[in-house]
Amino acid sequence: MEPTDIEHLAWASDPQLSPDGNQVAYVVTRVDKAANRYRSRVWLMDVDGNSNPRPLSAGEETDGSPRWAPDGRSIAFTSTRRKDDKGRTRSSLYVLATDGPGEASLLCDRDEGIGQIVYSPDGTMIAFASRVRGEHYEAPEVSARKPRRIDRPMYRLNGEGVTLDRPVHVHVLPTDGSAGTTDVTPGSSDFSNPAWFSDSARLLAARSDTSELILASSLASIDLATGDVEVITDVGGLYGAPAIDEEDRIACTGYDDAKVFPQNSHVGLFDGGGDKPRWLTTSVDRDWLAFPVPAAPEWVGDSLRALVADRGSVSLRDVDLDGNVSEIVGGDRWVTGWSTAGSVLAFVAEDSTHAGELFILDDGGERQLTNVTRAVAGANEPIPAERFTAMNGDVEVDAWIYRPVDFDPEKQYPMLLNIHGGPFTQYGDFFYDEAQMEARAGFVVVMCNPRGSSGRDNDWGRAIRGKALGGPGWGDVDYADCMAVVDAALEQFSYIDADRLGVLGGSYGGYMTSWIVGHTDRFAAACSERGVNNLLTLDLTSDIAGVCAFWFGESALDNAEELMRMSPITHVDEMTTPLLIVHSDQDLRCPHEQADQLYYALKERDRDAEYYLFPEETHELSRSGSPTHRVQRAELILDFFSQRLQPESEDESG
């Protein structure tokens, strides 16, 4: 894959089986190079695969979130096809009959996005989540709007902008169009992930409020007849993604103490009459709210079905009410969505050479129904990843390697060490376009999950918490694990040129890249992207201001000396490696002042540093930025490393 192949990217998502299990609706997202945007379309296919898929929506804009009516005769979906009188995009909810020809009927449209739609069990109502704009937006022109009163540190969110006066609420509306939309969770708190009780008269939703404990979420019941909203769980935990079965048994994912971070989420059941669930999955000490696709568990008879992250893979497993766990879909891949109807399971999964594709698992076994990623494979055949492990003392670190295009074991190749963000996330068996592009450009690509990553037990994820919490902080065992992976790669793969090593990463990966070049000169070039370079200022300016207290045990100002010790900017005098800095001007998670500081400090010391700041992009540039910017970003990174990691002469190239 080359940077220009980004225009060929496509993937399937959000599979939804019909109630009888005979058909599956799903979403296909593609890059529109000419329009410099993404488009998505809802498709429908017979599960037996004997007929061609047919489009349910036009796909000219962004269509998604297909959901079947309980009788299986219609599907609701969201779309951005409607515009207001000034050409601004509206978010709309449509319903379309599936048993004959007809037009999609508009149920509602809104200024803000519509998501998490769910039919009531009797099919008469739909609930969904959408932001509600406050009085600040009453003036149509921004220049005439009143100033906001900021009453909490977390008043904005990367990719969303200011959220203080735009809380997410749960809304309901009748499916026959006989009445408008009703906001059933008014107020300043956020409510999301609605789930219906069996009587179709009550809902359950996850409630959070950033003016309170910022990482907490509770469950609240909503009575549609009275309008009463009642929190039914402990307010000090993280309880989200509720699921309710026909007997009104309530399940969720999360954990009991939201002050402890990071920690693995689990699947829980409220069956004891208290305000805390009984956690069913503690025998498997892994994260059951797998990033980046946190999904509600699904009731399947007397069991619950959920995703779990495990050492680089994301599998689908069943857990019964006694806590017995069994794997349903596993292997070296990531499951990103699923749906069950009777004995039929539809799921979307990806691996190192393919983005999301749709699969069916039934009595006849597993089979793949789609091949939407063939355009990328047709342009340049993807390169598979190979697992290997590195030992840092008695600690085993998971890693992956991609061999470069046209690989010749007799040659010597430059290597790029990739470090993921988070840090409580993981690399692994998914389609990573950046690794594909790096390998296509002639680099050996290495990725790893050092301590602090997810996908392992709680001790692994918490291994880099601060000294106040009994840990060493960032830049300690995680740094040592990364370097152990480099050593293991050089030992196990003789075709890597030890004199041509590069390192790169984004967010926490940008932090670790900056930290590495401040503590070793083993790398000939580095790229720190959307990185954390000053933990003290990050904790005071980020959209998640105050989060350092969860990682390190004390607030920024109470822990200033320790935060600065762990900050790469403190070690700038030792940074001699040529460094490329990439950032986005709308990044609220790691504001671009993080890049500004490091670039100024390096240039003030006359160091070799380049800085690119992308306009109108957020922290998600590399994943969901405009296709044009994604191509430009990939090209400048690859060009930088190609120039800096070239052999000194042709004779040395092998």
VMD Tcl script that draws the C-alpha trace (Angstrom):
set ca {
  {0.00 0.00 0.00}
  {1.25 3.45 -0.97}
  {-0.06 6.77 0.38}
  {-2.13 7.34 -2.77}
  {-3.85 3.99 -2.15}
  {-5.74 5.66 0.69}
  {-8.26 6.56 -2.01}
  {-9.02 2.83 -2.38}
  {-9.77 2.24 1.31}
  {-13.12 0.61 2.05}
  {-14.46 -1.44 4.93}
  {-17.62 -3.08 6.23}
  {-19.10 -2.41 9.68}
  {-22.19 -2.66 11.91}
  {-23.72 -6.00 10.81}
  {-27.39 -6.39 11.77}
  {-29.26 -9.66 11.25}
  {-32.97 -9.71 10.49}
  {-35.09 -11.21 13.30}
  {-35.49 -14.46 11.34}
  {-31.75 -14.65 10.63}
  {-32.20 -14.84 6.85}
  {-30.83 -11.41 5.89}
  {-28.10 -9.13 7.14}
  {-27.84 -5.36 6.81}
  {-24.42 -3.75 7.05}
  {-22.54 -0.55 6.23}
  {-19.76 -0.06 3.70}
  {-17.59 3.05 4.00}
  {-15.40 4.27 1.16}
  {-13.06 7.13 0.42}
  {-14.27 9.61 -2.21}
  {-11.03 11.05 -3.52}
  {-12.66 13.68 -5.76}
  {-14.78 15.07 -2.94}
  {-12.00 14.59 -0.35}
  {-14.35 12.88 2.08}
  {-15.81 9.57 3.21}
  {-19.14 8.15 2.06}
  {-21.05 5.24 3.55}
  {-23.99 3.17 2.38}
  {-26.33 0.61 3.93}
  {-26.47 -2.74 2.12}
  {-28.68 -5.79 2.47}
  {-27.67 -9.40 1.70}
  {-29.17 -12.85 2.10}
  {-27.29 -14.84 4.72}
  {-27.00 -17.86 2.45}
  {-24.93 -15.76 0.04}
  {-26.87 -17.01 -2.99}
  {-27.95 -13.54 -4.13}
  {-26.03 -10.36 -4.75}
  {-26.13 -7.65 -2.07}
  {-28.41 -4.72 -2.80}
  {-28.07 -1.15 -1.58}
  {-30.71 0.07 0.85}
  {-29.58 3.69 0.93}
  {-28.28 6.05 -1.70}
  {-24.79 6.32 -0.24}
  {-24.30 9.83 -1.64}
  {-23.57 11.15 1.85}
  {-23.04 9.31 5.14}
  {-25.64 6.60 5.76}
  {-25.35 4.17 8.65}
  {-26.66 2.55 11.85}
  {-29.15 0.13 10.23}
  {-31.58 -1.37 12.73}
  {-34.36 -3.87 12.02}
  {-37.90 -3.41 13.27}
  {-38.90 -6.33 15.53}
  {-41.26 -7.69 12.84}
  {-38.46 -7.66 10.27}
  {-40.50 -5.67 7.73}
  {-38.51 -2.41 7.86}
  {-35.11 -0.99 8.68}
  {-34.31 2.35 10.28}
  {-31.06 4.09 9.37}
  {-29.33 7.44 9.75}
  {-28.20 9.76 6.98}
  {-26.65 13.17 6.36}
  {-28.33 13.64 2.96}
  {-30.53 16.56 4.03}
  {-29.29 20.18 4.08}
  {-30.78 23.32 5.59}
  {-31.50 26.51 3.65}
  {-27.85 27.57 4.06}
  {-26.48 24.27 2.81}
  {-25.50 23.00 6.25}
  {-25.72 19.26 6.88}
  {-28.62 17.87 8.88}
  {-28.58 14.48 10.58}
  {-31.69 12.49 9.73}
  {-33.44 9.28 10.75}
  {-35.25 7.30 8.06}
  {-37.25 4.08 7.93}
  {-37.50 1.90 4.82}
  {-39.72 -1.10 4.15}
  {-37.75 -4.21 3.19}
  {-40.64 -6.33 1.84}
  {-41.24 -4.36 -1.35}
  {-40.41 -1.27 -3.38}
  {-40.78 2.10 -1.77}
  {-39.09 5.29 -0.67}
  {-37.39 5.84 2.66}
  {-39.64 7.81 5.02}
  {-38.13 10.63 7.07}
  {-38.87 10.33 10.78}
  {-36.84 13.30 12.04}
  {-33.83 15.45 11.36}
  {-31.58 17.41 13.68}
  {-28.70 19.88 13.82}
  {-26.57 17.31 15.63}
  {-25.69 13.71 14.79}
  {-28.07 10.83 15.47}
  {-26.71 7.53 16.75}
  {-27.29 4.46 18.93}
  {-30.78 3.93 17.52}
  {-32.84 1.07 18.98}
  {-36.43 -0.10 18.41}
  {-38.77 -0.69 21.32}
  {-39.70 -4.38 21.71}
  {-43.23 -3.73 20.43}
  {-41.89 -1.84 17.41}
  {-43.89 1.34 18.05}
  {-41.03 3.59 19.19}
  {-37.40 4.29 18.39}
  {-34.90 5.66 20.90}
  {-31.66 7.32 19.87}
  {-28.89 9.52 21.24}
  {-28.17 13.03 19.94}
  {-26.66 16.24 21.26}
  {-28.94 19.10 22.28}
  {-27.84 22.68 21.65}
  {-28.23 25.29 24.38}
  {-29.05 28.99 24.22}
  {-25.57 29.88 22.98}
  {-26.69 28.68 19.55}
  {-29.84 30.83 19.38}
  {-28.02 33.46 17.33}
  {-27.40 31.96 13.88}
  {-24.16 33.87 13.32}
  {-21.17 32.95 15.48}
  {-20.12 36.60 15.74}
  {-23.41 37.44 17.48}
  {-23.48 34.60 20.01}
  {-23.18 35.20 23.73}
  {-20.06 34.06 25.59}
  {-20.25 30.72 27.31}
  {-19.93 30.43 31.08}
  {-17.38 27.66 31.62}
  {-18.16 25.84 34.86}
  {-15.97 22.73 34.58}
  {-12.47 21.84 33.34}
  {-13.76 19.28 30.83}
  {-15.97 21.46 28.68}
  {-14.86 20.30 25.22}
  {-13.96 17.09 23.45}
  {-11.52 16.35 20.65}
  {-13.40 16.00 17.38}
  {-16.58 17.45 18.91}
  {-15.52 20.93 19.99}
  {-17.30 22.57 22.93}
  {-19.67 20.08 24.58}
  {-20.55 22.04 27.72}
  {-23.81 23.37 26.24}
  {-24.36 20.44 23.88}
  {-25.07 17.44 26.14}
  {-25.94 14.08 24.61}
  {-29.54 13.18 25.40}
  {-31.80 10.22 24.73}
  {-34.76 10.95 22.45}
  {-37.79 8.86 21.48}
  {-40.29 9.10 18.63}
  {-43.09 6.91 17.27}
  {-42.22 4.82 14.23}
  {-45.47 5.66 12.44}
  {-44.58 9.36 12.29}
  {-47.65 10.34 14.33}
  {-45.69 12.62 16.65}
  {-42.39 14.44 16.89}
  {-39.26 13.68 18.88}
  {-39.25 13.88 22.68}
  {-36.10 14.52 24.73}
  {-36.54 12.15 27.67}
  {-33.34 13.11 29.55}
  {-33.38 16.92 29.81}
  {-30.68 18.72 31.78}
  {-26.93 19.19 31.67}
  {-25.85 15.54 32.03}
  {-24.98 13.25 29.14}
  {-27.15 10.19 28.48}
  {-26.25 7.57 25.90}
  {-26.60 3.90 24.90}
  {-30.38 3.58 25.40}
  {-31.82 0.10 25.99}
  {-35.53 -0.77 26.26}
  {-37.27 -2.70 29.00}
  {-39.70 -5.37 27.80}
  {-42.80 -3.22 28.40}
  {-41.66 -0.65 25.77}
  {-42.55 2.04 28.31}
  {-39.22 2.38 30.09}
  {-35.61 2.83 29.03}
  {-32.20 2.39 30.56}
  {-29.30 4.65 29.59}
  {-25.75 5.41 30.66}
  {-25.43 8.76 32.45}
  {-22.24 10.80 32.86}
  {-21.45 14.34 33.92}
  {-18.01 15.91 33.49}
  {-18.72 18.32 36.36}
  {-18.58 15.26 38.62}
  {-16.09 12.37 38.59}
  {-14.83 12.64 35.02}
  {-14.29 8.93 34.31}
  {-17.52 7.76 35.98}
  {-20.74 6.59 34.37}
  {-23.91 5.30 36.00}
  {-27.09 3.68 34.71}
  {-30.38 5.55 34.87}
  {-33.94 4.32 34.28}
  {-36.32 6.52 32.30}
  {-40.11 6.24 32.68}
  {-41.73 7.56 29.51}
  {-45.15 8.00 31.14}
  {-44.02 10.11 34.09}
  {-40.79 11.56 32.69}
  {-38.92 10.40 35.80}
  {-35.18 9.76 35.39}
  {-33.64 7.76 38.25}
  {-30.02 6.73 38.70}
  {-30.10 3.08 39.78}
  {-26.39 2.30 40.15}
  {-23.57 3.50 42.35}
  {-22.31 6.86 41.07}
  {-18.65 6.07 41.79}
  {-18.25 3.37 39.18}
  {-18.07 3.14 35.44}
  {-21.19 1.33 34.26}
  {-22.07 1.65 30.61}
  {-23.35 -0.09 27.47}
  {-26.44 -1.63 29.14}
  {-28.22 -4.67 27.68}
  {-31.69 -5.88 28.75}
  {-33.27 -9.24 27.89}
  {-36.93 -10.29 27.62}
  {-37.04 -10.95 31.38}
  {-35.68 -7.45 32.10}
  {-32.37 -8.77 33.35}
  {-29.79 -5.98 33.13}
  {-26.22 -6.46 32.01}
  {-23.50 -3.89 31.36}
  {-19.76 -3.44 30.99}
  {-17.44 -1.50 33.29}
  {-15.98 -1.61 36.78}
  {-16.84 -0.45 40.31}
  {-14.22 2.19 41.10}
  {-13.93 4.96 38.49}
  {-11.06 6.55 40.43}
  {-8.76 3.66 39.51}
  {-7.33 3.95 36.01}
  {-6.41 2.12 33.92}
  {-8.20 -1.11 34.60}
  {-9.84 -3.86 32.60}
  {-13.58 -3.57 32.08}
  {-15.76 -6.62 32.64}
  {-19.26 -7.86 31.84}
  {-21.58 -7.55 34.80}
  {-25.12 -8.62 35.76}
  {-27.48 -6.82 38.13}
  {-29.14 -9.75 39.87}
  {-28.53 -9.07 43.53}
  {-30.86 -6.14 44.07}
  {-28.02 -3.71 44.84}
  {-26.51 -0.78 42.99}
  {-23.45 -2.71 41.77}
  {-23.36 -5.62 39.33}
  {-21.96 -9.07 39.80}
  {-18.97 -9.24 37.49}
  {-19.10 -12.39 35.38}
  {-15.79 -12.27 33.49}
  {-13.20 -11.80 36.23}
  {-11.76 -15.24 35.47}
  {-10.44 -13.69 32.23}
  {-8.37 -10.70 33.33}
  {-8.57 -8.84 30.04}
  {-10.39 -5.72 28.83}
  {-14.00 -6.59 27.92}
  {-14.65 -3.10 26.55}
  {-12.25 -3.52 23.65}
  {-10.94 -0.26 22.17}
  {-11.72 1.20 19.68}
  {-15.12 -0.50 19.38}
  {-16.77 -0.45 22.82}
  {-20.05 -2.30 22.36}
  {-22.85 -3.41 24.66}
  {-22.95 -7.11 25.50}
  {-25.70 -9.08 23.77}
  {-28.10 -11.47 25.46}
  {-28.16 -14.90 23.81}
  {-30.54 -17.02 25.86}
  {-29.07 -17.24 29.35}
  {-25.63 -16.11 28.25}
  {-24.03 -12.81 27.33}
  {-21.90 -12.24 24.24}
  {-19.13 -9.62 24.28}
  {-15.77 -8.61 22.81}
  {-12.50 -9.04 24.69}
  {-9.01 -7.73 23.89}
  {-6.31 -10.34 24.36}
  {-2.64 -9.84 23.45}
  {-3.20 -8.20 20.09}
  {-6.47 -9.83 19.06}
  {-10.11 -8.97 19.74}
  {-12.32 -12.04 19.98}
  {-16.03 -12.63 20.55}
  {-16.88 -14.76 23.57}
  {-19.90 -16.03 25.46}
  {-20.15 -15.94 29.23}
  {-22.91 -17.74 31.12}
  {-24.40 -16.47 34.35}
  {-22.03 -18.62 36.38}
  {-19.03 -16.92 34.78}
  {-18.01 -19.70 32.40}
  {-16.42 -18.23 29.27}
  {-16.24 -19.78 25.80}
  {-14.79 -18.40 22.57}
  {-17.18 -17.97 19.63}
  {-14.98 -16.13 17.11}
  {-11.23 -16.07 17.65}
  {-7.98 -16.30 15.74}
  {-5.43 -13.69 14.75}
  {-7.95 -10.96 13.94}
  {-10.09 -8.18 15.41}
  {-13.87 -8.57 15.61}
  {-15.35 -5.07 15.31}
  {-19.10 -5.76 15.36}
  {-21.61 -8.58 15.50}
  {-25.31 -9.52 15.60}
  {-27.10 -12.74 16.57}
  {-30.46 -14.18 15.46}
  {-31.20 -17.71 16.65}
  {-28.29 -19.94 15.64}
  {-26.94 -17.44 13.10}
  {-24.12 -15.03 13.92}
  {-23.08 -12.17 11.63}
  {-19.81 -10.45 12.42}
  {-17.28 -8.08 10.91}
  {-13.59 -8.78 11.43}
  {-10.27 -7.55 10.10}
  {-6.74 -8.90 10.10}
  {-3.31 -7.59 9.18}
  {-4.00 -7.75 5.42}
  {-7.70 -6.85 5.21}
  {-9.90 -4.15 6.69}
  {-13.39 -5.04 7.94}
  {-15.24 -7.79 6.05}
  {-18.60 -9.42 6.77}
  {-18.76 -13.06 7.90}
  {-21.53 -15.49 8.81}
  {-21.23 -18.28 11.37}
  {-24.04 -20.83 11.50}
  {-24.60 -24.58 11.48}
  {-22.73 -24.76 8.19}
  {-19.62 -23.18 9.66}
  {-17.98 -19.82 8.99}
  {-17.99 -18.10 5.61}
  {-17.08 -14.66 4.29}
  {-19.87 -12.75 2.52}
  {-18.11 -9.57 1.37}
  {-14.89 -8.56 -0.32}
  {-15.08 -4.78 -0.07}
  {-11.35 -4.43 0.61}
  {-10.30 -5.98 -2.72}
  {-9.56 -2.54 -4.23}
  {-6.61 -2.06 -1.88}
  {-5.40 -5.60 -2.51}
  {-5.72 -4.99 -6.23}
  {-3.63 -1.84 -6.09}
  {-0.82 -3.35 -4.01}
  {-1.12 -6.69 -2.31}
  {-1.10 -6.17 1.50}
  {1.84 -7.55 3.46}
  {1.03 -9.88 6.39}
  {2.28 -9.32 9.91}
  {4.25 -11.95 11.81}
  {4.13 -12.27 15.59}
  {7.25 -12.51 17.69}
  {8.10 -11.89 21.32}
  {10.86 -10.05 23.14}
  {12.14 -10.67 26.65}
  {12.89 -7.77 28.97}
  {14.36 -9.74 31.83}
  {11.59 -12.21 32.69}
  {8.87 -10.08 31.05}
  {7.54 -11.22 27.68}
  {6.53 -8.40 25.32}
  {4.27 -9.04 22.31}
  {5.46 -7.68 18.97}
  {4.75 -7.90 15.23}
  {6.95 -7.51 12.18}
  {6.16 -6.73 8.53}
  {8.80 -7.61 5.96}
  {9.34 -4.99 3.25}
  {7.98 -5.31 -0.27}
  {10.06 -7.53 -2.60}
  {11.79 -8.94 0.46}
  {15.23 -10.50 -0.07}
  {16.66 -12.17 3.07}
  {20.18 -11.51 1.83}
  {19.71 -7.74 1.90}
  {19.87 -5.27 4.78}
  {16.83 -3.05 5.40}
  {16.09 -0.01 7.57}
  {13.60 -0.61 10.39}
  {10.79 1.54 11.76}
  {9.61 0.92 15.34}
  {5.94 1.96 15.69}
  {4.57 2.82 19.15}
  {0.82 3.04 19.72}
  {-1.14 5.73 21.54}
  {-3.21 5.36 24.69}
  {-1.15 4.07 26.35}
  {-4.00 1.73 27.42}
  {-4.62 0.40 23.90}
  {-2.95 -2.30 21.83}
  {-1.45 -3.11 18.47}
  {-2.16 -6.46 16.91}
  {-4.10 -8.40 14.31}
  {-5.89 -5.59 12.51}
  {-5.44 -3.81 9.18}
  {-2.94 -1.06 9.89}
  {-2.61 1.09 6.79}
  {0.45 2.90 8.14}
  {2.39 -0.35 8.56}
  {1.38 -1.37 5.03}
  {2.65 1.92 3.60}
  {5.91 1.71 5.53}
  {6.56 -1.85 4.34}
  {5.67 -0.88 0.77}
  {8.23 1.93 1.00}
  {10.97 -0.62 1.76}
  {11.10 -0.57 5.56}
  {10.97 -3.43 8.03}
  {8.06 -2.49 10.29}
  {8.00 -3.47 13.96}
  {5.13 -2.84 16.39}
  {4.87 -3.75 20.05}
  {2.68 -3.61 23.15}
  {4.90 -2.50 26.05}
  {3.72 -2.43 29.65}
  {0.92 0.10 30.05}
  {-0.88 -1.35 27.01}
  {-4.24 -3.09 27.15}
  {-4.80 -6.70 26.09}
  {-3.09 -8.14 29.17}
  {-3.97 -8.35 32.88}
  {-4.56 -5.35 35.14}
  {-1.00 -5.41 36.47}
  {0.30 -5.00 32.94}
  {-1.92 -2.01 32.21}
  {-1.08 -0.37 35.54}
  {2.67 -1.00 35.37}
  {3.46 2.62 34.40}
  {1.30 4.48 36.90}
  {2.99 7.19 38.95}
  {5.04 6.89 42.12}
  {2.12 8.08 44.25}
  {0.29 4.96 43.04}
  {3.22 2.62 43.55}
  {4.52 2.65 39.99}
  {7.53 4.16 38.22}
  {5.58 6.50 35.90}
  {5.86 6.86 32.14}
  {9.23 6.45 30.44}
  {10.44 3.62 32.65}
  {9.52 -0.04 32.09}
  {7.58 0.94 28.96}
  {10.73 2.49 27.50}
  {12.74 -0.58 28.50}
  {10.16 -2.87 26.86}
  {10.34 -0.91 23.59}
  {14.11 -1.13 23.55}
  {13.95 -4.86 24.35}
  {11.77 -5.30 21.26}
  {14.39 -3.49 19.17}
  {17.10 -5.77 20.55}
  {14.99 -8.89 19.93}
  {14.19 -7.81 16.38}
  {17.88 -7.28 15.60}
  {18.73 -10.65 17.09}
  {15.94 -12.63 15.42}
  {15.86 -10.96 12.00}
  {19.32 -10.63 10.48}
  {18.09 -8.56 7.54}
  {17.56 -5.46 9.77}
  {20.32 -2.87 9.52}
  {21.16 -1.80 13.08}
  {22.60 1.48 11.79}
  {19.33 2.48 10.09}
  {16.71 2.44 12.82}
  {13.76 4.82 12.96}
  {11.04 5.27 15.57}
  {7.63 6.90 15.35}
  {4.31 7.10 17.13}
  {1.29 9.27 17.83}
  {-0.25 10.60 21.07}
  {1.33 8.46 23.82}
  {3.35 6.95 20.98}
  {4.51 10.48 20.21}
  {5.42 10.87 23.88}
  {7.46 7.68 23.83}
  {9.16 8.68 20.58}
  {10.20 12.02 22.08}
  {11.26 10.27 25.28}
  {13.34 7.69 23.40}
  {15.37 10.26 21.45}
  {16.02 12.09 24.72}
  {17.48 8.93 26.26}
  {19.33 7.12 23.48}
  {21.03 7.90 20.17}
  {20.44 4.45 18.71}
  {17.89 5.77 16.23}
  {18.95 7.61 13.11}
  {15.59 9.40 12.71}
  {12.31 9.81 14.58}
  {8.78 11.16 14.07}
  {6.77 12.38 17.06}
  {3.16 12.89 16.03}
  {0.35 14.58 18.03}
  {2.63 13.83 20.93}
  {2.75 14.60 24.64}
  {5.94 16.55 25.32}
  {5.05 18.44 28.51}
  {2.78 16.55 30.90}
  {2.33 19.58 33.14}
  {0.88 21.85 30.46}
  {-1.02 18.96 28.88}
  {-2.85 18.32 32.15}
  {-3.89 21.98 32.28}
  {-4.89 22.46 28.63}
  {-6.19 19.14 27.24}
  {-9.86 18.33 26.70}
  {-9.35 15.72 29.43}
  {-7.70 18.19 31.82}
  {-6.93 16.55 35.14}
  {-6.41 13.07 33.76}
  {-2.83 12.96 35.05}
  {-4.23 12.51 38.55}
  {-5.63 9.16 37.43}
  {-2.35 8.05 35.85}
  {0.07 9.46 38.40}
  {-1.93 9.89 41.62}
  {-1.73 13.68 42.05}
  {-3.02 16.74 40.26}
  {-0.76 18.68 37.91}
  {0.20 21.49 40.28}
  {0.59 19.16 43.27}
  {2.76 16.88 41.16}
  {4.51 19.45 38.95}
  {8.08 18.36 39.65}
  {7.32 14.70 38.94}
  {5.34 15.51 35.78}
  {8.24 17.56 34.49}
  {10.68 14.75 35.28}
  {8.59 12.46 33.06}
  {8.18 15.06 30.30}
  {10.33 14.72 27.16}
  {10.76 18.52 27.00}
  {12.88 18.28 30.17}
  {15.39 16.13 28.32}
  {15.67 18.23 25.18}
  {19.40 18.82 25.70}
  {19.99 15.11 25.08}
  {17.93 15.06 21.86}
  {20.34 14.80 18.94}
  {18.31 12.51 16.65}
  {16.80 14.21 13.57}
  {13.14 14.66 14.50}
  {9.99 15.19 12.46}
  {7.10 16.73 14.42}
  {3.55 16.37 13.05}
  {0.49 17.89 14.68}
  {-3.04 19.20 13.95}
  {-4.23 22.69 14.78}
  {-7.63 21.48 16.08}
  {-6.20 18.74 18.30}
  {-7.84 19.12 21.71}
  {-6.53 15.89 23.23}
  {-2.89 16.93 22.83}
  {-3.10 20.64 21.94}
  {-0.52 21.76 19.42}
  {1.28 23.78 22.09}
  {2.83 20.40 22.90}
  {4.48 20.40 19.47}
  {5.25 24.13 19.61}
  {7.22 23.74 22.83}
  {9.36 20.89 21.58}
  {10.04 22.49 18.20}
  {11.05 25.81 19.77}
  {13.33 24.10 22.29}
  {15.03 22.05 19.59}
  {15.53 24.96 17.20}
  {16.78 27.18 20.03}
  {19.48 24.53 20.47}
  {20.10 24.37 16.70}
  {18.95 20.76 16.46}
  {17.74 19.00 13.32}
  {13.94 19.31 13.58}
  {11.08 19.69 11.09}
  {7.53 20.67 12.06}
  {4.29 20.27 10.07}
  {0.99 21.57 11.44}
  {-2.13 20.38 9.58}
  {-5.05 22.83 9.34}
  {-8.61 21.98 10.39}
  {-7.65 18.53 11.67}
  {-8.03 16.93 15.10}
  {-6.23 14.26 17.11}
  {-7.69 11.74 14.63}
  {-5.82 12.99 11.54}
  {-4.17 9.65 10.74}
  {-7.41 7.68 11.17}
  {-10.29 9.90 10.02}
  {-8.73 13.12 8.75}
  {-9.53 14.30 5.26}
  {-8.24 11.82 2.65}
  {-6.05 14.52 1.10}
  {-4.41 15.32 4.43}
  {-3.95 11.62 5.19}
  {-2.08 11.19 1.91}
  {0.03 14.30 2.52}
  {0.84 13.19 6.06}
  {1.87 9.69 4.98}
  {4.03 11.04 2.15}
  {5.94 13.50 4.32}
  {6.60 10.85 6.99}
  {7.79 8.28 4.47}
  {9.90 10.87 2.62}
  {11.50 11.95 5.89}
  {12.52 8.43 6.85}
  {13.56 7.52 3.31}
  {15.95 10.46 3.26}
  {17.32 9.94 6.76}
  {17.70 6.16 6.69}
  {19.33 5.69 3.30}
  {22.64 3.80 3.28}
  {25.73 5.96 2.90}
  {26.57 4.31 -0.45}
  {25.06 1.82 -2.85}
  {27.65 -0.76 -1.81}
  {26.23 -0.77 1.72}
  {22.66 -1.47 0.59}
  {23.39 -5.15 0.21}
}
mol new
graphics top color blue
foreach p $ca { graphics top sphere $p radius 0.5 }
foreach p [lrange $ca 0 end-1] q [lrange $ca 1 end] { graphics top cylinder $p $q radius 0.2 }
display resetview
